[in-house]
Amino acid sequence: MLVESVFRSEDVPAADRFDSWRTLVGRTHAPVDLVSDHRDDFRVFQRTVDLGSVSVWPSSFQPVIFRRTPELIRKSDPEGLHLTLPLEGSLYVSRERDEASYGPRSLNVLDTSHPFEVRPVAGSDGQHRGVGLEVPMALLPVPERLRDRLPGLRLSVEEGFGALLAQLLTQLGNGTGCYRPADGPRLGNVVVDLLSALLANALGAQDSLPSETHRQTLVLRIRAFVRQHLHDPRLTPRTIAAAHHISPGYLHRLFADEEETVAAWIRAQRLERARRDLAEPGLRTVPIHAIAARWGFPRAADFTRAFRTAYGMPPSDYRNRAMPPSE
């Protein structure tokens, strides 16, 4: 599990909940004024996930207004970007030059050096749910001449780097039990690379990205593409390279610094998906060869051999051990 802290309003006396959370928000993000009609008995749940220089904070809370004023900026400015991905409910954001609304399909960008007012709108249960992301501006390769364009950007999360970033933020929001504490800084680097590429595309400043960021984001795109096409037996390094307009040789060089070759990683992903299906009670009656074919192994003998090598037993034995006794 990653290093994280949790704030639950029910752990604090009702009279102190709002002020306690306001103090926490100021430490997590930047000092802001908070206003709410529910402050007498405020309900909020927030996790703050430490990713090294980057932090992610999934939260749910009753309607509240966040104001970052010029006075607060003069008092304290961490010089960072705050991005919010609404999951349930929406955001209305007022800045010096514009006003806009954001729903679950877009990321809202706030610059701690500029004033803003954010008015979250609750979902159907009276709570607003979302995932916040804090990144120091110094980590982002945004040219100085373009920084004033950052506040007000509407970053789509429906495709490309935006979709990859939203997927990672949502996964972290759902829980971090599958990670170790040492994974935090690595995930922070992934977040910064994805955000850097997303901002560069939105600002038309792709040339500003360091070559290592280009490489890392391309690897991330390729991994996402592979996961979406694992079922296709024609998925090979050659077809992956063609889909990304690179040569097979360059694809292999991209993975030279990774833990596995691209072909070995594809096979491992397919085997893992098949292993999960074999342990799924709802798929008890699905033949093993059908599960193998579903994950890109058209020849049952090839699947059995690969599965035994990876997990030390044939798939039939694994299914029998993993399945609960039938009633």
N, C-alpha and C positions, 0 to 999 in steps of 0.2 A: 504493500500500500504506500502511496506517496505521502509526503509530509503535508498535513493539512490541519486546519483548525475549524471548529464548528461553533456557530452561535444559534441557540434556540431561544425564542422568546419565553417559552414556558419555564426555562431555567432561571429566569429573572423575575423579581416582583413586578406586578403589572405597572406600578407607578414609575418604575425605572427602565422599562423595556425600550421605549423610544429613544431616550437619551443614551442608553448604553449602545444601541445599534448605531446611532449617529456618530458616536465616538469611534466605533469600529470602522464605519465607512470612511471616516476621515483618515484612518491609519492605512486602510486597504487601498484607497484611491487617492483623493486629494481633499482638503477641507471643503465642505459644501454646507449650505444651509438646507435643512430638511423641514418640510411642513406637511402635516397630515391631520385629517379630521379624526383619525383613529389613535392618536397618541396616548390617550388615557389607558388603552388596553391593546397595544400594538402587537400584531402577530407577524413574525418573520422567522425564516430559517435560512441560514447562509453558511456555506462551506467556503473556505479560502484555501485553495490548492497551491502549494509552493512549487514552482518550476524553475528554481534558480532566480534569475533576474526578472522572470515573468511570473505573473500570478493569474489564476483563473478563479472566479468566484460565482458558482451556481447559487441562485437564491430564489426565494419566493417570499412575497410580502404584500401587505395591504397597500392601497393607493397612497402615494407619497409624492411630494414634489422635491426635486433636487435642484438647487441653485448654486452655481459657481459664479461668484460676483467679482468685479475688478478689485474690490477690497481684499477678498480672500486670495486672489491671485498674487497681489502685492505681498500679502502676509506669508504665503507658502506656495511654491510651484515646483512639483517634482519633475516638470518638463517631460511629460509622457503622453501616450495615447491611451484612451479608454474606449474599448469597443464593447457593444452590447448586442447580443443575439436574443431577441424575444422568442420565447417558446410558447407561452400562453399569455394572451393579451397583446397589447401594442404599446408603442412609445410615441409621444408627441414631443418634439424637440424644438426649442427656440434658441437661435443664436443671434449674433450681431446683424447678420445679413440675410437670414432666411428662417423659415419655419417649415418643418416637415414631419410626416408621420412614418413610422417604421413598423412592419409586421414581421412574422416569422420567416419571411423569405429574404430578409436583408439585414446587414450589419450596420449599426449606427456608429459613427466615428466622432469622438470628442477629443479635443486637445486641451490639456489642463492649463495651457497658457492663454486660452480664450474664454470669455464668459459664455455661459449657457444656462438653459433651464430645461429640465427633463420632467415630463409628466407621464409616468407609466399608467396605463389603463389595465384594470384587472381582467382576468378571464372569467369564465362562468361561475367559478367557486369563490369569487371575491378576492383572489390573489393574483398578482402578476408574477410570472415565472420567466426566468431568463438566465443567461450565462454572461458574466462580464469578463473582460480580458484587459489586463494592465501590462503595457509594454513601454519601457523607457524609450524616448525618442532617439537617444544616442545609438540604440541597437539597430535602427532602421535606416537603410541607405537611401533616404529621400533627399534629393537635392534641396539646398536651402531656398532656392527660388520658387520651389513648388510647395513648401510647407504650409503657406497660407491657404492652399486649396484643400488641405486635409479635412478641416471641419466642414461638415456638410456633405461629404462623400456618401453616396449610397452604394454599398458594396453588395452585390447579389451573391446569394449562397446556393443558387440553383445549379451552377455548373462550374467547371474549372477549379481554380485555386480556392474560390469562395466556398464551393461545396466541400472540398477537402478540409478546409479550416473549420467549417461548421460541424462537419462530422466528428472531428477530433474534439471540439469544445463540448458537443453534446455527449460524447462518450465519457469525457472527464466529468461532466455534470451528473451522469448516471452512476458514477462510482469509479474508484481507482484501485480496487482490490487486486486487479490482475498485474499491477506494477509494483516494483520495488522502490524504496526511497532514492536509490542511486539513479533511477530512470528519470527523475524530475528534471535535472538540467538538460538531459538529452531531449526530452519532450519540449522543453522551453526552446531549444534550438530549432526543433521542427516547426513550432508555432511561429517563431520569428521568420524563418525561411518562407513559410506559406504566406504570412502577412506581408512580407516584403514583396513577394511576387505579385500578390493581389493588389497592393497599392501601386506598384510600378505599372501594372496593366491599366489601372484606373486613371493614372496620371499621365500615361503615355511616356513613361520614363524607364522602359525596359533596359536601356543601355546603362542605367545607374546601378544595376544589380551586380554584386561581385560574382565572379565566375563560379565560386563554390556554391553560392545560393542558386544559381542557374542549375548546377548539377544536382543539388539536393532536391529542388522542386521538381525537376524532371524525373528523378527516381521515385518521388512520391506519386506523381501522376501515373507513372508506369505501374507501380504497385496497385493503385486504385483500379486501373484498367484491367490488370490481371485478375483481381478479385471479382470484377464484374463479368469476366469471360471464362472463369474456371471450368464451366460446364462444357465448353467447346473443345473437342479433341483436337481441333486444328490450331489451337493456341500454342504457338511455338515462339522461340526467340526471333525467328525471321518475321512472323506475322506481327509480333509486338513492335519490332523495329519499324516495319512499314507503316503501322498505324500512327507512329509518332514521328515519321519523316526523318528517321535516322538510319544509319547503316547497322547491320547486325554486329559488326566489329565494334562500333561505338557503344552499342547497347552492352556488350560484354565488358567494355572498359568502364562503363558507368558502375557496373556491379563488382568490379575488381576490388573495391574497398569495402564491399558489404560482406556479411558473414557467410553468404552462400552465393554460388553462381545463379544466374537468372533461371536456368533450367531446373536446378535443384530446388530453388525457392518455389517455383510453380508446382513441382511435384509435392513438396512438403505442404503447401496450401491445400492442394487437392486431397491429399491423404488426411489432413486434419478435418476437412469438411466431411469426408466419408466416415471418419471415426466418430464424429458427433452424431451423424445420422444412424450409425450402427448402435449407438447407445440411447437413441431416442425411442421410448416406449411406443409412441404413436406410429412409428415406422416399423414396428416389429414384423409385420407381414410382408413388407416390401423385400423382394429377393435381393440378395447381396450383389448379384451381377447388375441389377437395376440401379442400385446405389452407386456402384462403381461407374456405370455409364453416365449417371447424372453428373459426376464430378470429373469427367474427361478421361475415364479409363474404359475404352470400348472393348478391350480384351480382358475377360475375367481372370485369366491366368497371370497376365501382367500385373493386375491389381493385387492379387493374392501374394505374389512374390514381393512386390513393393511394400505392401502392408506388413508382411512378416518381417522384412528387413527393418522397417521403421519402428514397429511396436513389439517385436519379439514373439508374435503368435499370429496364426492365420485369422482373417476377419471373422470367420464363423465362431472361433473360440472367444474372440474379444466380445462379440455380440452376446454370447451365452453368459459370459461373466458379468457384463455390464447391465443386462436386462434384469429387472426385478421379476420374481416368480410370477407367472400368470395365475390369475384367480380362477 
